[in-house]
Amino acid sequence: MDEKTFKQKFISWASKNEQHGAVAFQKFVMLTFLEAMGNISSDFIFKGGNLLWHYIKTPRQTIDLDFSTLHLKSHKEVRESLNKALNYFPNIKFSIKDFSEVEQEGEFGANVIIAYKTNSGQSN
């Protein structure tokens, strides 16, 4: 997707979803990363407030993406999959700002902060 297509896709998405401004752009970028994750691996299951907002338009939209995994058994495997998604779209550079391993009651997880920068200079 080239830069012009990226901007056009955002404008179309924002209009369709009645979103505007910087918050709309952040949500669009999050969903762009979600798209990359879906194209990289079918092991990540999208869940949480943004899933509800995206599919049934509940007022419970949040500023994060929540995932569960089906088969990944280690933090290393999760991070490897995330790394593949970081460069999926050439017009937006995602990077892992923080990756904190979490383990509770024998189950593992991770809190991950993803940063982005577009070719035209928008960033978080």
Secondary structure as UniProt FT lines:
FT   HELIX           3..16
FT   TURN            17..18
FT   HELIX           21..40
FT   STRAND          44..47
FT   HELIX           49..56
FT   STRAND          66..69
FT   HELIX           75..86
FT   TURN            90..91
FT   STRAND          92..104
FT   TURN            105..106
FT   STRAND          107..118
FT   TURN            119..120
//
